[in-house]
């Protein structure tokens, strides 16, 4: 009886550990972001920019900074993640908005908006209404062996995942290469994850 109990205990421990490992494996890795005011280092950027942009490497992060007519954009790409931090600054260098983006696609989670002085004025839940969320969409792509970009990649076609509204319904639109000259575009229901439409069209690489 004691031996059976020991075997049963060992079996239960194995099941619990396996479940924990699966949970860690399947957990979506997302960069951290906060709602604090930030300022863009305009002087540092102007000194080191090449054309209208500059790149800075920090451990496993590649920071891309670009100047625009409205101000500046800073993107933080992580070598092993499908998501990046995106920050928009005004001409005075004060933060305008920030949040998390899929490397080639739509917004994730809460996005923060600020006034000209850097005061937080709005928090927007960009995932609202998507019961079939990012976790499920990424798992869907992995199951279908759809290649997803991790970190920064320059050039070439990268799988795109967008949130859109069609006929007053929230949907996901996934566009990916199925051959060097063919793109597949799949539309999934944002609530159920049901495949609503799938079409293929020619990819012309300019």
N, C-alpha and C positions, 0 to 999 in steps of 0.2 A: 504493500500500500504506500509505504514511504517512498519507494523507488518510482512508482507511478506519479506521485505528487511532484517529485523532483523533475521528472521528464515533462510533466504538464507545465510546470513553472518555467522551465527552459524554453518550451515551445511558445508560451505566451510572451516571454521576453523577446524572442526572435521576431514574433509578429509585430510587437510594439516598435522595435528598432527598425524593422523594414518599413513600417508605416511612416515613421519619423523621417527616414531617409528619402522615401518617395515624396513626402511633403516638402522637404528641403529642395529636392531635385526639381519639383514642379513649380515651386514658388517663383513668381515673376520678380526679377531683380530690377529695382527702380532707383535712379539717383535721388539723393536727398535734396530738398529745397525748403527754404523758409520764407517768411513774409517781411523780412527786415529790409530797411532802406539800403541801397547800394549806390556807389558812384563809380563811373567808368574813368579810368586813368587816361585822359585825353593826351596829356603831354607824352607819356610813355608810348602810347600808340603812334602819335605823329612822328616820333623819333625813329621808331623801328618798323613802320609799315612799309610794305612793298606795293606800290600802286594804291589800292584802297583797302588793303587787308594785311593782316599779319597772323602768324601761327606761333603758339607757345606750347611746348611740351612740359607737362608736369606729371612725372611718374607714369601712371596708366591713363592719363587724361591728355587729350589734345584740345587746346583752346583756339578757336578761330574768332577773330575780331574783324568786323567790316564796317566801313563808314558809308552812310547813306545821307540823302538830303534832309531827313528828319532827325538824324543823330547817328547812333551806333547799335550794332547787333553783336552780341557775344554768345558763341555756342560752345558748350563743353561736351566733347565726345569721349566716351569711356570705352577702352579697348574691348571689354568683354560684355558690353550691354547693348540692347536694342534701342535704348532711349538716350536722349541728350538733354542737357539743360539749355534753355533758350532765354536770353535776357535782352531786353530792348531799352536803350538809354536815349534821352533827349540830347539836344545840342549842348546843353549845359553839363552833360555827363551824369545827370540824375536818372535813376531807374524810372521807366515808364510802365513796364510790365515784365513778368517773368513766370516761367512754368516749365513743364516737361513735355517734350515732343518725341514721338517715334522718330527714329533716325531719318526715315523718309516717309513722313506721313503726318497724321493729326495729333492733336493735343491729348495729354494724359492727365487725369486727376484735376486738382485745384490749380487755377491760374490766378495770379495776383495783378491788380492794376493800381497805379499810383498817380497822384496829381503832379504838377510841375515842381513842387517842393519835396516830393518823395513821400508824401503821406499816403498810406494805404486807403484806397477808396472803394475797392470792390474785390470780392472773391467769387470766382466763377467755377462751378463744378462742371467740367467739360464732359464727364462720364455720365451725367444724369440722363436717365432714360435708356441706358445701355445695360440691361440685365445680363446680356451676353457680352461680357466686357473684354478688356485687353487680355486678361489671363486666358480666357477661352479662345480668343482669336489667335493668339500666339500658339496655343496648343493645337488648334486646327491646322495652322500652317506647318507646324512640326510634324504632325501626323501625315500630312500630304507631301512631306519632304519639300516644301517650298522654302527656298533659300532666303534667309533674313540677314540683313547687314548688322554687324556688330562694330561699333566704333566708326571712325571717319574713313570714307572711301571716296576717292576722286575719280570721276569718270565711270563709264559702264552703266548698264541698267541695273537698278536696285529695286527690289520688291517694294511696292508702295501700299500702305494701309491707310485708308481715309474713312472718317466718319462723315456721312452725308444724310440728307433727308430726301426721300423719294415718295411722292404721293402722301405727304404728311406722316411718313413712317421713317424712323431712324434706322439706318442701315450701315453696314460695313462694306467698303469696296476694296477688294484686294486685287492688285495687278502684278503679275509676275511672268517671267520668261518661261516658256515651255520648250523653246528651241532658240537658236541664235537669231531667228527671223520672225518669231511668233510670240505674241503676248496673250495671256489668258487673263480675263477680268471676271472675277466672281463677286456677286453681291449676296451678302448674308443679312438676315433679319437681325436687327440690333437687340431684340428682346429674346428670341428663341434660338438664334443661330442657324435657322433653316436656310438652305441654299435657295435663293430666289431667282437667280439668273447666272448664266455662265456663257461668255462669248470669247471668241478669239479673233485677233486682228494682227495685221502685219506690223512688225517692228522695224522701223527705218532708223538706223544708227547714223546720226550726222557727225 
